[in-house]
Amino acid sequence: MTAYTPPLSGKKGLVVGLANDRSIAWGCAQTARAQGADLVLSCLNDKAARYVAPLADQLASPLFTCDVEKDGDLEALVAAAVAHLGRLDFVIHSIAWAPLEDLHGRVIDSSSAGFARAMDISCHSFAALARLCAPHMGAGGSLVTMSYLGADEAVPNYGLMGPVKAALESMVRYMAMELGPAGIRVHAVSPGPILTRAASGIASFDALMDSAVRKSPLGRLVTLDEIAGLTAFLCSDAASGMTGQTLYVDAGYHAVD
């Protein structure tokens, strides 16, 4: 009998965006580690590190801070990850932010500065991360980011993040085209509503979750483990023939809304 080999055994990965034990990045890190990957993790700053360092310790993975708005932080993170791991086989990008005054208002009332910051942090940082990581993915690999249904249709109270996530999903397609010749695959995972720190900033988020439960074919919300399971699959060799897609894990809500 052939011995079982975990799907990510021997893979080296960088997971960006840990916030707490309910963050999507944490769920992805747990699953990737359980499936055999060696990881480097990042969080926003020293304040966040005090909360997530015990989580990183659980996975025996080094934790670094990275504020994508600070010049040199992304470069330092990737350099540290490569120094520790030797190479990169996958990168999971789970960062999203917008100023509350712009997020809670109408899109037509959003400030130019707020829109630009939301786009830079939530969207362009994925492209910047890919540019830095691609030279260290000599054997190919996977880049995965996180989106939401509001990228594809207008969702009440999602506001400014809808256009930003739409740009992110478009970025995925262009990056897939550009990086495909190097064997690097690019995807967006689009989870259903789940209560994370970032989601807590969205007005009437409880109503959004209630709607998802009522309307989704499975009649429930998805879990961190389910989101992480899809992400881990996309980082594995089993997904070697796939790239440039947005994949939903939302209990079927996107198909019926």
Backbone as CSV, one residue per row, in Angstrom:
resi,resn,N_x,N_y,N_z,CA_x,CA_y,CA_z,C_x,C_y,C_z
1,MET,0.849,-1.194,0.000,0.000,0.000,0.000,0.885,1.245,0.000
2,THR,0.563,2.185,-0.879,1.331,3.424,-0.973,1.027,4.320,0.219
3,ALA,2.074,4.851,0.826,1.894,5.725,1.982,1.226,7.029,1.548
4,TYR,0.383,7.576,2.408,-0.305,8.826,2.117,0.670,9.990,2.162
5,THR,0.621,10.826,1.142,1.424,12.041,1.105,0.489,13.238,1.167
6,PRO,0.614,14.072,2.177,-0.258,15.254,2.264,-0.154,16.114,1.010
7,PRO,-1.241,16.731,0.564,-1.266,17.445,-0.719,-0.232,18.563,-0.850
8,LEU,0.135,19.195,0.255,1.099,20.296,0.188,2.448,19.905,0.797
9,SER,2.683,18.626,0.893,3.943,18.155,1.455,5.128,18.690,0.660
10,GLY,6.078,19.310,1.345,7.260,19.853,0.687,7.069,21.217,0.066
11,LYS,5.844,21.733,0.053,5.588,23.055,-0.526,5.996,24.158,0.455
12,LYS,6.414,25.280,-0.108,6.830,26.435,0.687,5.896,27.595,0.377
13,GLY,5.283,28.165,1.423,4.275,29.182,1.170,4.369,30.397,2.069
14,LEU,3.909,31.509,1.543,3.809,32.768,2.272,2.336,33.125,2.397
15,VAL,1.891,33.372,3.633,0.499,33.752,3.891,0.500,35.163,4.466
16,VAL,-0.157,36.081,3.757,-0.112,37.498,4.112,-1.481,37.950,4.613
17,GLY,-1.515,38.541,5.813,-2.746,39.153,6.282,-3.374,38.565,7.527
18,LEU,-2.597,37.899,8.398,-3.173,37.405,9.642,-3.632,38.572,10.505
19,ALA,-4.830,38.445,11.063,-5.360,39.477,11.953,-5.727,38.906,13.317
20,ASN,-6.375,37.754,13.319,-6.745,37.065,14.554,-7.156,35.638,14.196
21,ASP,-7.697,34.916,15.166,-8.012,33.510,14.924,-9.292,33.312,14.117
22,ARG,-9.940,34.401,13.704,-11.105,34.298,12.819,-10.805,34.791,11.409
23,SER,-9.581,35.211,11.170,-9.240,35.746,9.855,-9.086,34.623,8.840
24,ILE,-9.434,34.922,7.599,-9.309,33.934,6.527,-7.859,33.500,6.376
25,ALA,-6.930,34.429,6.541,-5.514,34.079,6.436,-5.130,33.014,7.453
26,TRP,-5.674,33.119,8.662,-5.366,32.123,9.690,-5.934,30.754,9.316
27,GLY,-7.174,30.722,8.837,-7.740,29.454,8.395,-6.913,28.813,7.296
28,CYS,-6.470,29.628,6.340,-5.650,29.113,5.238,-4.308,28.604,5.740
29,ALA,-3.709,29.331,6.676,-2.419,28.913,7.220,-2.548,27.589,7.965
30,GLN,-3.578,27.447,8.775,-3.786,26.194,9.500,-3.907,25.000,8.561
31,THR,-4.730,25.156,7.532,-4.959,24.049,6.601,-3.702,23.729,5.797
32,ALA,-3.027,24.758,5.318,-1.803,24.533,4.541,-0.754,23.816,5.379
33,ARG,-0.622,24.218,6.625,0.358,23.566,7.509,-0.043,22.122,7.765
34,ALA,-1.330,21.884,7.997,-1.813,20.528,8.245,-1.607,19.629,7.030
35,GLN,-1.602,20.239,5.835,-1.390,19.467,4.611,0.077,19.375,4.216
36,GLY,0.960,19.768,5.106,2.379,19.507,4.896,3.237,20.667,4.463
37,ALA,2.680,21.864,4.319,3.462,23.002,3.831,4.308,23.621,4.937
38,ASP,5.445,24.166,4.535,6.247,25.031,5.399,5.859,26.469,5.089
39,LEU,5.655,27.282,6.140,5.061,28.593,5.950,5.874,29.719,6.574
40,VAL,5.710,30.895,5.991,6.044,32.164,6.614,4.757,32.978,6.630
41,LEU,4.497,33.643,7.750,3.253,34.373,7.943,3.534,35.856,8.147
42,SER,2.537,36.691,7.836,2.693,38.118,8.101,1.417,38.695,8.696
43,CYS,1.605,39.783,9.466,0.503,40.573,9.989,0.848,42.042,9.781
44,LEU,-0.078,42.925,10.114,0.073,44.330,9.745,1.218,45.028,10.464
45,ASN,1.272,44.906,11.807,2.229,45.697,12.578,2.513,45.027,13.918
46,ASP,3.303,45.705,14.741,3.682,45.135,16.034,2.471,44.937,16.948
47,LYS,1.505,45.853,16.875,0.293,45.695,17.685,-0.432,44.408,17.324
48,ALA,-0.599,44.150,16.033,-1.249,42.912,15.598,-0.416,41.696,15.966
49,ALA,0.901,41.830,15.898,1.790,40.701,16.170,1.606,40.179,17.592
50,ARG,1.282,41.047,18.539,1.078,40.601,19.920,-0.084,39.618,20.015
51,TYR,-1.058,39.774,19.135,-2.226,38.899,19.161,-2.029,37.629,18.333
52,VAL,-1.316,37.738,17.239,-1.223,36.586,16.336,0.063,35.779,16.499
53,ALA,1.021,36.286,17.256,2.252,35.518,17.471,1.968,34.136,18.067
54,PRO,1.042,34.015,19.044,0.738,32.667,19.547,0.163,31.745,18.478
55,LEU,-0.560,32.306,17.509,-1.087,31.491,16.413,0.056,30.982,15.536
56,ALA,0.988,31.872,15.218,2.142,31.463,14.425,2.943,30.396,15.149
57,ASP,3.050,30.533,16.465,3.785,29.529,17.251,3.119,28.164,17.161
58,GLN,1.790,28.148,17.099,1.075,26.870,16.973,1.489,26.123,15.707
59,LEU,1.837,26.882,14.665,2.201,26.280,13.386,3.711,26.174,13.209
60,ALA,4.449,26.576,14.232,5.916,26.584,14.156,6.386,27.325,12.909
61,SER,5.748,28.484,12.670,6.044,29.280,11.487,6.468,30.680,11.905
62,PRO,7.515,31.234,11.276,7.929,32.590,11.615,6.895,33.618,11.179
63,LEU,6.796,34.682,11.969,5.834,35.754,11.721,6.579,37.061,11.539
64,PHE,6.231,37.788,10.463,6.830,39.090,10.197,5.719,40.125,10.043
65,THR,6.042,41.376,10.308,5.079,42.451,10.080,5.252,43.002,8.670
66,CYS,4.137,43.459,8.103,4.176,44.045,6.760,2.990,44.973,6.576
67,ASP,3.268,46.247,6.418,2.269,47.250,6.086,2.491,47.625,4.627
68,VAL,1.577,47.219,3.757,1.804,47.391,2.323,1.835,48.857,1.912
69,GLU,1.401,49.760,2.795,1.479,51.189,2.492,2.860,51.781,2.791
70,LYS,3.696,51.042,3.483,5.016,51.543,3.849,6.058,51.102,2.825
71,ASP,6.800,52.055,2.310,7.846,51.738,1.345,8.820,50.726,1.945
72,GLY,9.058,49.661,1.193,10.050,48.671,1.591,9.517,47.518,2.405
73,ASP,8.292,47.635,2.947,7.782,46.549,3.795,7.532,45.262,3.011
74,LEU,6.904,45.372,1.844,6.672,44.162,1.041,7.989,43.535,0.617
75,GLU,8.933,44.363,0.214,10.240,43.843,-0.214,10.921,43.107,0.942
76,ALA,10.842,43.706,2.139,11.472,43.076,3.300,10.783,41.759,3.653
77,LEU,9.466,41.718,3.546,8.729,40.491,3.853,9.123,39.364,2.904
78,VAL,9.120,39.646,1.610,9.454,38.604,0.638,10.895,38.141,0.818
79,ALA,11.794,39.074,1.069,13.195,38.701,1.299,13.320,37.797,2.517
80,ALA,12.594,38.118,3.594,12.643,37.298,4.796,12.052,35.912,4.544
81,ALA,10.953,35.869,3.787,10.318,34.585,3.486,11.247,33.694,2.670
82,VAL,11.878,34.266,1.677,12.780,33.485,0.823,14.016,33.056,1.615
83,ALA,14.510,33.920,2.482,15.661,33.553,3.303,15.338,32.363,4.199
84,HIS,14.099,32.318,4.702,13.707,31.226,5.588,13.351,29.953,4.832
85,LEU,12.633,30.107,3.722,12.093,28.945,3.010,12.965,28.468,1.856
86,GLY,13.756,29.363,1.287,14.599,29.004,0.151,13.964,29.256,-1.195
87,ARG,12.644,29.149,-1.244,11.889,29.395,-2.482,10.440,29.581,-2.084
88,LEU,9.597,29.898,-3.065,8.161,30.005,-2.813,7.404,29.150,-3.831
89,ASP,6.476,28.345,-3.334,5.604,27.550,-4.197,4.191,28.115,-4.252
90,PHE,3.794,28.841,-3.218,2.482,29.483,-3.240,2.489,30.700,-2.320
91,VAL,1.599,31.637,-2.656,1.422,32.858,-1.871,-0.077,33.086,-1.711
92,ILE,-0.510,33.325,-0.475,-1.914,33.605,-0.184,-2.016,35.034,0.323
93,HIS,-2.762,35.847,-0.421,-2.917,37.279,-0.141,-4.312,37.503,0.412
94,SER,-4.394,37.926,1.675,-5.694,38.110,2.318,-5.708,39.461,3.031
95,ILE,-5.693,40.517,2.223,-5.649,41.886,2.737,-6.766,42.694,2.076
96,ALA,-7.542,43.407,2.878,-8.555,44.310,2.325,-8.829,45.408,3.345
97,TRP,-8.954,46.633,2.851,-9.216,47.755,3.752,-9.735,48.935,2.957
98,ALA,-10.646,49.687,3.587,-11.106,50.970,3.043,-11.441,51.869,4.218
99,PRO,-11.275,53.178,4.076,-11.657,54.090,5.153,-13.149,53.953,5.457
100,LEU,-13.500,53.933,6.734,-14.898,53.717,7.111,-15.822,54.771,6.517
101,GLU,-15.373,56.024,6.467,-16.239,57.076,5.954,-16.564,56.867,4.473
102,ASP,-15.656,56.239,3.749,-15.915,55.933,2.342,-16.665,54.619,2.194
103,LEU,-16.338,53.652,3.040,-16.987,52.346,2.980,-18.469,52.445,3.331
104,HIS,-18.807,53.283,4.291,-20.187,53.377,4.757,-21.039,54.345,3.947
105,GLY,-20.414,55.107,3.076,-21.164,56.050,2.267,-21.479,55.500,0.884
106,ARG,-22.115,56.333,0.076,-22.393,55.953,-1.308,-21.088,55.960,-2.114
107,VAL,-21.033,55.093,-3.107,-19.853,55.062,-3.969,-19.640,56.420,-4.626
108,ILE,-20.708,57.078,-5.042,-20.569,58.368,-5.726,-20.075,59.471,-4.794
109,ASP,-20.152,59.216,-3.483,-19.670,60.198,-2.517,-18.270,59.874,-2.004
110,SER,-17.689,58.773,-2.454,-16.380,58.374,-1.936,-15.319,59.407,-2.314
111,SER,-14.371,59.600,-1.425,-13.302,60.553,-1.684,-12.269,59.945,-2.621
112,SER,-11.612,60.776,-3.365,-10.552,60.306,-4.248,-9.436,59.642,-3.446
113,ALA,-9.084,60.262,-2.319,-8.003,59.716,-1.497,-8.404,58.375,-0.889
114,GLY,-9.653,58.266,-0.408,-10.117,57.020,0.173,-10.191,55.902,-0.845
115,PHE,-10.694,56.238,-2.039,-10.766,55.235,-3.102,-9.371,54.755,-3.470
116,ALA,-8.440,55.691,-3.576,-7.075,55.326,-3.963,-6.419,54.439,-2.908
117,ARG,-6.627,54.752,-1.625,-6.035,53.929,-0.570,-6.635,52.525,-0.562
118,ALA,-7.964,52.439,-0.716,-8.615,51.131,-0.752,-8.094,50.297,-1.923
119,MET,-7.927,50.941,-3.065,-7.435,50.230,-4.242,-5.980,49.796,-4.054
120,ASP,-5.179,50.655,-3.468,-3.762,50.333,-3.277,-3.590,49.161,-2.318
121,ILE,-4.282,49.216,-1.171,-4.117,48.192,-0.150,-4.776,46.875,-0.560
122,SER,-5.980,46.942,-1.081,-6.785,45.741,-1.317,-6.539,45.093,-2.669
123,CYS,-6.042,45.851,-3.628,-5.907,45.352,-5.000,-4.467,45.399,-5.494
124,HIS,-3.899,46.601,-5.569,-2.571,46.712,-6.157,-1.520,45.974,-5.349
125,SER,-1.719,45.817,-4.052,-0.739,45.091,-3.240,-0.576,43.648,-3.718
126,PHE,-1.629,43.082,-4.309,-1.526,41.712,-4.832,-0.588,41.673,-6.035
127,ALA,-0.705,42.669,-6.905,0.202,42.739,-8.054,1.637,42.981,-7.602
128,ALA,1.809,43.886,-6.637,3.153,44.175,-6.131,3.763,42.940,-5.479
129,LEU,2.961,42.207,-4.739,3.441,40.985,-4.106,3.844,39.951,-5.148
130,ALA,3.039,39.822,-6.186,3.358,38.876,-7.260,4.669,39.236,-7.954
131,ARG,4.863,40.517,-8.215,6.102,40.953,-8.873,7.332,40.567,-8.054
132,LEU,7.231,40.692,-6.738,8.362,40.376,-5.873,8.557,38.870,-5.705
133,CYS,7.457,38.130,-5.693,7.542,36.691,-5.433,7.869,35.869,-6.672
134,ALA,7.420,36.304,-7.835,7.582,35.508,-9.057,9.019,35.060,-9.312
135,PRO,10.035,35.903,-9.105,11.408,35.439,-9.346,11.833,34.290,-8.444
136,HIS,11.109,34.069,-7.351,11.456,33.002,-6.403,10.550,31.786,-6.566
137,MET,9.773,31.764,-7.651,8.873,30.647,-7.939,9.334,29.975,-9.226
138,GLY,10.590,29.566,-9.233,11.214,29.034,-10.440,10.561,27.772,-10.968
139,ALA,9.931,27.011,-10.078,9.250,25.790,-10.507,7.760,26.032,-10.737
140,GLY,7.372,27.289,-10.837,5.954,27.612,-10.953,5.314,27.638,-9.579
141,GLY,4.000,27.684,-9.555,3.301,27.718,-8.277,1.996,28.457,-8.378
142,SER,1.496,28.924,-7.230,0.162,29.523,-7.172,0.172,30.832,-6.390
143,LEU,-0.597,31.788,-6.890,-0.880,33.032,-6.194,-2.390,33.102,-6.000
144,VAL,-2.838,33.273,-4.762,-4.273,33.270,-4.477,-4.630,34.495,-3.651
145,THR,-5.707,35.181,-4.046,-6.210,36.320,-3.278,-7.668,36.081,-2.923
146,MET,-8.226,36.971,-2.097,-9.594,36.804,-1.608,-10.506,37.903,-2.155
147,SER,-11.654,37.503,-2.689,-12.617,38.448,-3.247,-13.970,38.274,-2.552
148,TYR,-15.017,38.774,-3.181,-16.381,38.638,-2.653,-17.362,38.884,-3.793
149,LEU,-18.575,38.360,-3.650,-19.620,38.470,-4.661,-19.885,39.914,-5.079
150,GLY,-19.634,40.868,-4.172,-19.843,42.276,-4.486,-18.982,42.776,-5.622
151,ALA,-18.003,42.004,-6.044,-17.212,42.356,-7.219,-18.004,42.161,-8.501
152,ASP,-18.952,41.248,-8.472,-19.676,40.862,-9.684,-21.068,41.469,-9.755
153,GLU,-21.647,41.785,-8.595,-22.961,42.404,-8.579,-23.042,43.378,-7.415
154,ALA,-23.978,44.301,-7.488,-24.114,45.311,-6.448,-24.759,44.697,-5.203
155,VAL,-24.023,44.727,-4.107,-24.496,44.174,-2.839,-24.732,45.328,-1.862
156,PRO,-25.928,45.445,-1.293,-26.202,46.544,-0.364,-25.162,46.623,0.751
157,ASN,-24.704,47.841,1.011,-23.762,48.166,2.084,-22.320,47.742,1.806
158,TYR,-22.060,47.073,0.672,-20.670,46.705,0.376,-19.919,47.891,-0.222
159,GLY,-20.659,48.781,-0.873,-20.151,50.076,-1.296,-18.839,50.059,-2.052
160,LEU,-17.914,50.844,-1.561,-16.645,51.081,-2.240,-15.867,49.803,-2.517
161,MET,-16.001,48.803,-1.633,-15.223,47.582,-1.818,-15.671,46.791,-3.036
162,GLY,-16.896,47.020,-3.522,-17.349,46.320,-4.723,-16.484,46.635,-5.923
163,PRO,-16.338,47.912,-6.308,-15.446,48.251,-7.416,-14.001,47.827,-7.174
164,VAL,-13.549,47.910,-5.924,-12.167,47.508,-5.626,-11.983,46.011,-5.858
165,LYS,-12.920,45.203,-5.388,-12.816,43.756,-5.594,-13.008,43.387,-7.065
166,ALA,-13.822,44.163,-7.788,-13.949,43.917,-9.229,-12.611,44.136,-9.920
167,ALA,-11.900,45.186,-9.519,-10.569,45.425,-10.079,-9.614,44.292,-9.704
168,LEU,-9.733,43.788,-8.483,-8.873,42.682,-8.053,-9.113,41.445,-8.901
169,GLU,-10.378,41.120,-9.172,-10.670,39.948,-9.996,-10.162,40.134,-11.423
170,SER,-10.245,41.345,-11.950,-9.669,41.618,-13.263,-8.152,41.465,-13.223
171,MET,-7.542,41.925,-12.134,-6.105,41.781,-11.948,-5.700,40.306,-12.006
172,VAL,-6.503,39.452,-11.393,-6.222,38.016,-11.407,-6.116,37.502,-12.835
173,ARG,-7.031,37.918,-13.691,-7.019,37.427,-15.072,-5.786,37.911,-15.826
174,TYR,-5.433,39.171,-15.657,-4.259,39.700,-16.350,-2.971,39.094,-15.806
175,MET,-2.902,38.911,-14.497,-1.713,38.281,-13.914,-1.577,36.835,-14.380
176,ALA,-2.703,36.140,-14.499,-2.658,34.757,-14.992,-2.078,34.710,-16.401
177,MET,-2.488,35.649,-17.246,-1.977,35.702,-18.610,-0.484,36.010,-18.621
178,GLU,-0.059,36.936,-17.782,1.334,37.366,-17.785,2.269,36.350,-17.152
179,LEU,1.795,35.642,-16.129,2.672,34.736,-15.381,2.532,33.277,-15.812
180,GLY,1.525,32.997,-16.622,1.330,31.629,-17.087,2.551,31.009,-17.745
181,PRO,3.266,31.741,-18.610,4.452,31.138,-19.239,5.516,30.694,-18.235
182,ALA,5.496,31.256,-17.041,6.446,30.856,-15.994,5.879,29.733,-15.126
183,GLY,4.707,29.229,-15.490,4.098,28.153,-14.722,3.447,28.614,-13.436
184,ILE,3.215,29.920,-13.307,2.596,30.468,-12.106,1.110,30.677,-12.357
185,ARG,0.292,30.080,-11.523,-1.161,30.143,-11.650,-1.711,31.177,-10.677
186,VAL,-2.780,31.860,-11.064,-3.333,32.957,-10.269,-4.843,32.776,-10.136
187,HIS,-5.337,32.901,-8.917,-6.771,32.729,-8.669,-7.272,33.707,-7.620
188,ALA,-8.576,33.946,-7.649,-9.290,34.603,-6.552,-10.271,33.607,-5.962
189,VAL,-10.301,33.525,-4.659,-11.314,32.751,-3.945,-12.369,33.740,-3.462
190,SER,-13.630,33.433,-3.698,-14.722,34.336,-3.324,-15.616,33.651,-2.287
191,PRO,-15.327,33.867,-1.000,-16.142,33.235,0.040,-17.480,33.932,0.226
192,GLY,-18.429,33.189,0.771,-19.645,33.808,1.247,-19.348,34.630,2.484
193,PRO,-20.327,35.405,2.970,-20.078,36.251,4.133,-19.677,35.418,5.349
194,ILE,-18.617,35.866,6.002,-18.128,35.198,7.204,-17.600,36.292,8.116
195,LEU,-17.844,36.156,9.406,-17.543,37.238,10.335,-16.049,37.290,10.628
196,THR,-15.368,38.171,9.920,-13.959,38.434,10.156,-13.805,39.868,10.653
197,ARG,-12.590,40.236,11.040,-12.353,41.604,11.503,-12.664,42.612,10.392
198,ALA,-12.259,42.295,9.156,-12.520,43.202,8.042,-14.017,43.325,7.782
199,ALA,-14.736,42.196,7.849,-16.172,42.218,7.577,-16.936,43.022,8.619
200,SER,-16.407,43.107,9.824,-17.111,43.824,10.884,-17.254,45.311,10.579
201,GLY,-16.467,45.817,9.644,-16.577,47.222,9.266,-17.684,47.501,8.281
202,ILE,-18.308,46.468,7.734,-19.374,46.639,6.752,-20.703,46.835,7.479
203,ALA,-21.427,47.879,7.115,-22.702,48.174,7.768,-23.709,47.051,7.523
204,SER,-24.501,46.736,8.538,-25.572,45.729,8.450,-25.046,44.375,7.997
205,PHE,-23.860,44.013,8.474,-23.271,42.751,8.033,-24.089,41.556,8.524
206,ASP,-24.726,41.685,9.693,-25.579,40.601,10.181,-26.711,40.314,9.192
207,ALA,-27.262,41.371,8.603,-28.331,41.184,7.622,-27.812,40.481,6.377
208,LEU,-26.585,40.786,6.011,-25.968,40.137,4.856,-25.808,38.646,5.112
209,MET,-25.374,38.287,6.318,-25.226,36.875,6.660,-26.582,36.175,6.707
210,ASP,-27.584,36.851,7.273,-28.927,36.251,7.327,-29.462,35.986,5.923
211,SER,-29.231,36.916,5.011,-29.681,36.742,3.629,-28.997,35.552,2.982
212,ALA,-27.699,35.394,3.258,-26.960,34.275,2.681,-27.518,32.941,3.166
213,VAL,-27.866,32.870,4.426,-28.432,31.630,4.967,-29.784,31.333,4.319
214,ARG,-30.623,32.354,4.178,-31.957,32.149,3.616,-31.920,31.742,2.151
215,LYS,-31.026,32.355,1.385,-31.063,32.190,-0.065,-30.133,31.112,-0.612
216,SER,-29.091,30.768,0.096,-28.130,29.817,-0.465,-28.732,28.420,-0.531
217,PRO,-28.426,27.666,-1.580,-28.954,26.310,-1.708,-28.645,25.415,-0.514
218,LEU,-27.478,25.601,0.107,-27.130,24.770,1.258,-27.727,25.287,2.560
219,GLY,-28.312,26.476,2.508,-29.024,26.992,3.661,-28.167,27.301,4.872
220,ARG,-26.926,27.717,4.643,-26.029,28.008,5.766,-24.880,28.885,5.291
221,LEU,-24.105,29.356,6.237,-22.866,30.045,5.919,-21.754,29.027,5.709
222,VAL,-20.683,29.455,5.067,-19.524,28.588,4.936,-18.605,28.797,6.136
223,THR,-17.655,27.902,6.289,-16.731,27.949,7.417,-15.335,28.338,6.957
224,LEU,-14.521,28.734,7.912,-13.109,29.007,7.608,-12.442,27.783,7.009
225,ASP,-12.764,26.610,7.529,-12.142,25.386,7.015,-12.497,25.155,5.554
226,GLU,-13.724,25.488,5.166,-14.129,25.285,3.775,-13.420,26.271,2.850
227,ILE,-13.285,27.510,3.298,-12.548,28.503,2.509,-11.093,28.079,2.384
228,ALA,-10.522,27.660,3.492,-9.124,27.243,3.495,-8.905,25.991,2.661
229,GLY,-9.881,25.087,2.669,-9.743,23.865,1.886,-9.660,24.142,0.392
230,LEU,-10.516,25.058,-0.092,-10.456,25.438,-1.502,-9.124,26.114,-1.816
231,THR,-8.690,26.996,-0.937,-7.430,27.701,-1.163,-6.261,26.735,-1.214
232,ALA,-6.240,25.772,-0.297,-5.167,24.778,-0.292,-5.171,23.946,-1.572
233,PHE,-6.367,23.601,-2.048,-6.460,22.870,-3.318,-5.821,23.660,-4.452
234,LEU,-6.101,24.958,-4.508,-5.548,25.788,-5.574,-4.030,25.914,-5.469
235,CYS,-3.499,25.735,-4.279,-2.050,25.792,-4.076,-1.377,24.451,-4.333
236,SER,-2.156,23.412,-4.529,-1.617,22.064,-4.685,-1.432,21.708,-6.160
237,ASP,-0.721,20.620,-6.400,-0.508,20.149,-7.772,-1.794,19.644,-8.418
238,ALA,-2.807,19.338,-7.597,-4.079,18.868,-8.140,-4.768,19.933,-8.986
239,ALA,-4.410,21.208,-8.778,-5.007,22.310,-9.536,-4.071,22.818,-10.627
240,SER,-3.148,21.979,-11.054,-2.107,22.425,-11.994,-2.644,22.877,-13.346
241,GLY,-3.850,22.461,-13.717,-4.414,22.854,-15.002,-5.355,24.040,-14.931
242,MET,-5.369,24.734,-13.809,-6.318,25.831,-13.608,-5.587,27.142,-13.368
243,THR,-6.095,28.216,-13.962,-5.575,29.549,-13.647,-6.555,30.615,-14.123
244,GLY,-6.430,31.811,-13.553,-7.201,32.960,-14.002,-8.651,32.970,-13.596
245,GLN,-9.021,32.224,-12.571,-10.431,32.096,-12.220,-10.756,32.725,-10.879
246,THR,-12.032,33.088,-10.733,-12.608,33.389,-9.432,-13.490,32.214,-9.054
247,LEU,-13.161,31.569,-7.944,-13.885,30.377,-7.510,-14.674,30.695,-6.246
248,TYR,-15.971,30.368,-6.284,-16.849,30.678,-5.168,-16.881,29.536,-4.156
249,VAL,-16.851,29.883,-2.890,-17.146,28.943,-1.808,-18.116,29.675,-0.892
250,ASP,-19.418,29.570,-1.238,-20.430,30.409,-0.599,-21.755,29.677,-0.416
251,ALA,-21.692,28.350,-0.302,-22.894,27.534,-0.133,-23.861,27.668,-1.304
252,GLY,-23.344,28.110,-2.469,-24.144,28.222,-3.674,-24.870,29.538,-3.830
253,TYR,-24.640,30.492,-2.940,-25.396,31.751,-2.948,-25.250,32.510,-4.269
254,HIS,-24.045,32.485,-4.864,-23.807,33.252,-6.089,-24.669,32.751,-7.255
255,ALA,-25.088,31.490,-7.193,-25.809,30.892,-8.311,-27.293,31.221,-8.313
256,VAL,-27.807,31.680,-7.194,-29.261,31.849,-7.087,-29.687,33.265,-6.729
257,ASP,-28.765,34.104,-6.286,-29.153,35.447,-5.835,-29.694,36.280,-6.993
